[in-house]
Amino acid sequence: MTPIARLMETSRQYLGSPRERQLEARLTRNRSERIAAQKLRKDVFATELPFNSLAFQTLDEDEFDDHCRHLIVIDHACDQIVGTYRILDPDAARRIGRYYSEGEFDLTPLAGIRDGLLELGRSCVHPDYRDGTVIRMLWSALGLLLQDSPARYVIGCPSVSAADGGHLAAALYRSLSRRHLCEPAWQVSPRQRLAYESLYAECDPVVPPLFKGYLRAGARLMGEPHCDSEFGTIDFLMMLPVSDASGRYARKFLGAEKVRQDEAALA
């Protein structure tokens, strides 16, 4: 059975506090599951990003959703989707004609590897489930998917709120760019640049969990951040070589040896 088939048919379940939970991570199987994931995205983004345009919409949806695969985490104890991630692979990006991140960044420096890019987006976890388990399950499921993908690089745009005027984003960029900025030839340009030079920037800002996930996997910061006025966020483009994601990150989050054993048992 292929890794994608396993994501469609099998699950990893956890029981834990604050109450008994039965969590399963897999790809959506039908339209109703995708709509439930879009509803979760809308509820979270409209509440936590108050300057965006989602407040009067039923779902968070756009033209990319029909072309993406959607990872979800379901809590079967309450029959509710509590986490989601959407994935745009190279073939789908060719069909639609662009990556979502191209609306925010000029990806011309990545033209030579464009056909090997897999894009992550719309990461979302229900506020009652933010103990780390759900995001780890999403990344573990992503790791299984990457085993069956021709993609060579993963790109994504973790973000921070712009509600403070961009001060946290400025501090975060200055901190991350000292240690994690990619080589100059690959650096991309934001469509709407953050003028971070004029903003207060503390020396060591708290790095948000999603950024930590990318960095621990070996991702690089691909340039200056973009100001997203639609969502009221400041977005950072990150890129991770799949060789890293399926290597040391797999050992940490997938339990790669167990994955190999499971594959052998199912063969």
ChimeraX attribute file (.defattr): number of C-alpha atoms within 10 A of each C-alpha:
attribute: neighborCount
match mode: 1-to-1
recipient: residues
	/A:1	12
	/A:2	14
	/A:3	20
	/A:4	19
	/A:5	14
	/A:6	17
	/A:7	20
	/A:8	15
	/A:9	13
	/A:10	14
	/A:11	16
	/A:12	14
	/A:13	15
	/A:14	14
	/A:15	11
	/A:16	10
	/A:17	7
	/A:18	8
	/A:19	8
	/A:20	12
	/A:21	16
	/A:22	17
	/A:23	25
	/A:24	22
	/A:25	28
	/A:26	26
	/A:27	27
	/A:28	20
	/A:29	13
	/A:30	8
	/A:31	10
	/A:32	10
	/A:33	17
	/A:34	22
	/A:35	16
	/A:36	18
	/A:37	30
	/A:38	23
	/A:39	18
	/A:40	22
	/A:41	25
	/A:42	21
	/A:43	19
	/A:44	17
	/A:45	21
	/A:46	20
	/A:47	13
	/A:48	14
	/A:49	19
	/A:50	15
	/A:51	18
	/A:52	16
	/A:53	15
	/A:54	21
	/A:55	16
	/A:56	8
	/A:57	12
	/A:58	12
	/A:59	18
	/A:60	21
	/A:61	17
	/A:62	9
	/A:63	9
	/A:64	17
	/A:65	15
	/A:66	14
	/A:67	16
	/A:68	18
	/A:69	19
	/A:70	23
	/A:71	27
	/A:72	28
	/A:73	28
	/A:74	24
	/A:75	21
	/A:76	13
	/A:77	12
	/A:78	12
	/A:79	10
	/A:80	16
	/A:81	23
	/A:82	24
	/A:83	25
	/A:84	29
	/A:85	23
	/A:86	23
	/A:87	23
	/A:88	25
	/A:89	22
	/A:90	20
	/A:91	16
	/A:92	18
	/A:93	20
	/A:94	13
	/A:95	9
	/A:96	14
	/A:97	9
	/A:98	14
	/A:99	23
	/A:100	19
	/A:101	20
	/A:102	12
	/A:103	14
	/A:104	21
	/A:105	23
	/A:106	14
	/A:107	18
	/A:108	13
	/A:109	14
	/A:110	16
	/A:111	10
	/A:112	8
	/A:113	11
	/A:114	19
	/A:115	17
	/A:116	20
	/A:117	24
	/A:118	26
	/A:119	22
	/A:120	23
	/A:121	18
	/A:122	19
	/A:123	18
	/A:124	22
	/A:125	22
	/A:126	16
	/A:127	11
	/A:128	8
	/A:129	14
	/A:130	13
	/A:131	10
	/A:132	10
	/A:133	12
	/A:134	25
	/A:135	22
	/A:136	15
	/A:137	25
	/A:138	23
	/A:139	21
	/A:140	22
	/A:141	25
	/A:142	26
	/A:143	22
	/A:144	21
	/A:145	21
	/A:146	21
	/A:147	15
	/A:148	12
	/A:149	16
	/A:150	15
	/A:151	21
	/A:152	19
	/A:153	21
	/A:154	22
	/A:155	23
	/A:156	22
	/A:157	25
	/A:158	23
	/A:159	20
	/A:160	21
	/A:161	21
	/A:162	20
	/A:163	14
	/A:164	9
	/A:165	15
	/A:166	21
	/A:167	19
	/A:168	23
	/A:169	28
	/A:170	23
	/A:171	21
	/A:172	24
	/A:173	22
	/A:174	20
	/A:175	19
	/A:176	17
	/A:177	15
	/A:178	8
	/A:179	10
	/A:180	17
	/A:181	20
	/A:182	17
	/A:183	11
	/A:184	10
	/A:185	9
	/A:186	15
	/A:187	19
	/A:188	20
	/A:189	19
	/A:190	23
	/A:191	15
	/A:192	16
	/A:193	15
	/A:194	22
	/A:195	13
	/A:196	19
	/A:197	10
	/A:198	9
	/A:199	15
	/A:200	14
	/A:201	19
	/A:202	14
	/A:203	10
	/A:204	11
	/A:205	16
	/A:206	12
	/A:207	14
	/A:208	12
	/A:209	13
	/A:210	14
	/A:211	19
	/A:212	14
	/A:213	16
	/A:214	23
	/A:215	17
	/A:216	14
	/A:217	21
	/A:218	19
	/A:219	26
	/A:220	21
	/A:221	26
	/A:222	26
	/A:223	22
	/A:224	23
	/A:225	29
	/A:226	25
	/A:227	24
	/A:228	20
	/A:229	13
	/A:230	11
	/A:231	19
	/A:232	21
	/A:233	23
	/A:234	25
	/A:235	25
	/A:236	25
	/A:237	24
	/A:238	22
	/A:239	22
	/A:240	21
	/A:241	19
	/A:242	24
	/A:243	15
	/A:244	16
	/A:245	28
	/A:246	20
	/A:247	15
	/A:248	16
	/A:249	22
	/A:250	21
	/A:251	14
	/A:252	13
	/A:253	18
	/A:254	22
	/A:255	13
	/A:256	18
	/A:257	11
	/A:258	11
	/A:259	15
	/A:260	11
	/A:261	11
	/A:262	12
	/A:263	14
	/A:264	10
	/A:265	9
	/A:266	10
	/A:267	8
